[in-house]
Amino acid sequence: MKKRSIARRLTAFTGIALVLGLTACSPAQPQSTELKTDNHQLSMMDWRQKTDDCMLTAGFPLTGPNDAPGGMTSSVDMSQYDMVAFDAAYAKCAQEIGDPPVDANQPSEQEMFDSQLAFASCMREAGYDVPDPVKGQPSATGAFGPETDMAVFDKCEQKANSQVNGK
């Protein structure tokens, strides 16, 4: 009886070793197909967490108990704070931590302005009275009413976007 037990254990051990040996020689498993967070998003989350921590140290909690670290927060009741002290604390934190990271994939201010110019020009060519944008001012694209032909609007928007995406 004892010899059978030892033989079974030896067979089981050999089987396990064989399976492990075969998996070690198998080709690498494909990488996970989960979406990965890009570097800008990670650096933005890091910057946000550092800012939240700094403000908390200064006595201004900016996150609630259910807020994800570095992520979106629930609304904060700013009326509970002395805004002069809050602004001073934020200025100090901003000086220590620095400005938020810039996404290199986003269009520059000049590219956005050029896009707005292309959009306004296209809309004028289609018969709409659209002034050229003013640099540093918000675009007037939201001022169109129900009489605007959305096909023309979409065509001009695509033309403007190609201006930015054609970098």
Contacts in CASP RR format, 6 or more apart in sequence:
PFRMAT RR
TARGET T0000
AUTHOR 0000-0000-0000
METHOD contacts of the structure
MODEL  1
MKKRSIARRLTAFTGIALVLGLTACSPAQPQSTELKTDNHQLSMMDWRQK
TDDCMLTAGFPLTGPNDAPGGMTSSVDMSQYDMVAFDAAYAKCAQEIGDP
PVDANQPSEQEMFDSQLAFASCMREAGYDVPDPVKGQPSATGAFGPETDM
AVFDKCEQKANSQVNGK
37 45 0 8 1.000
40 101 0 8 1.000
40 103 0 8 1.000
40 104 0 8 1.000
40 105 0 8 1.000
43 101 0 8 1.000
44 100 0 8 1.000
44 101 0 8 1.000
44 103 0 8 1.000
45 69 0 8 1.000
45 70 0 8 1.000
45 71 0 8 1.000
46 70 0 8 1.000
47 97 0 8 1.000
47 98 0 8 1.000
47 100 0 8 1.000
47 101 0 8 1.000
48 70 0 8 1.000
48 71 0 8 1.000
48 100 0 8 1.000
49 69 0 8 1.000
49 70 0 8 1.000
50 97 0 8 1.000
51 62 0 8 1.000
51 93 0 8 1.000
51 94 0 8 1.000
51 97 0 8 1.000
52 62 0 8 1.000
52 63 0 8 1.000
52 69 0 8 1.000
52 70 0 8 1.000
52 73 0 8 1.000
54 89 0 8 1.000
54 92 0 8 1.000
54 93 0 8 1.000
54 96 0 8 1.000
54 97 0 8 1.000
55 61 0 8 1.000
55 62 0 8 1.000
55 89 0 8 1.000
55 90 0 8 1.000
55 93 0 8 1.000
56 62 0 8 1.000
56 63 0 8 1.000
58 89 0 8 1.000
58 92 0 8 1.000
58 93 0 8 1.000
59 89 0 8 1.000
60 81 0 8 1.000
60 86 0 8 1.000
60 89 0 8 1.000
60 90 0 8 1.000
61 76 0 8 1.000
62 73 0 8 1.000
62 76 0 8 1.000
63 73 0 8 1.000
63 74 0 8 1.000
63 76 0 8 1.000
64 73 0 8 1.000
64 74 0 8 1.000
64 76 0 8 1.000
66 74 0 8 1.000
67 73 0 8 1.000
67 74 0 8 1.000
78 86 0 8 1.000
107 115 0 8 1.000
107 164 0 8 1.000
107 167 0 8 1.000
109 136 0 8 1.000
111 163 0 8 1.000
111 164 0 8 1.000
111 167 0 8 1.000
112 164 0 8 1.000
113 133 0 8 1.000
113 135 0 8 1.000
113 136 0 8 1.000
114 163 0 8 1.000
114 164 0 8 1.000
115 160 0 8 1.000
115 161 0 8 1.000
115 163 0 8 1.000
115 164 0 8 1.000
116 133 0 8 1.000
116 139 0 8 1.000
116 141 0 8 1.000
116 160 0 8 1.000
117 132 0 8 1.000
117 133 0 8 1.000
118 156 0 8 1.000
118 159 0 8 1.000
118 160 0 8 1.000
118 163 0 8 1.000
119 130 0 8 1.000
119 139 0 8 1.000
119 141 0 8 1.000
119 156 0 8 1.000
119 157 0 8 1.000
119 159 0 8 1.000
119 160 0 8 1.000
120 130 0 8 1.000
120 131 0 8 1.000
120 132 0 8 1.000
120 133 0 8 1.000
120 140 0 8 1.000
121 132 0 8 1.000
122 155 0 8 1.000
122 156 0 8 1.000
122 159 0 8 1.000
122 160 0 8 1.000
123 130 0 8 1.000
123 152 0 8 1.000
123 153 0 8 1.000
123 156 0 8 1.000
124 130 0 8 1.000
126 149 0 8 1.000
126 152 0 8 1.000
126 155 0 8 1.000
126 156 0 8 1.000
128 144 0 8 1.000
128 148 0 8 1.000
128 152 0 8 1.000
130 140 0 8 1.000
131 140 0 8 1.000
133 139 0 8 1.000
133 140 0 8 1.000
141 157 0 8 1.000
144 153 0 8 1.000
END
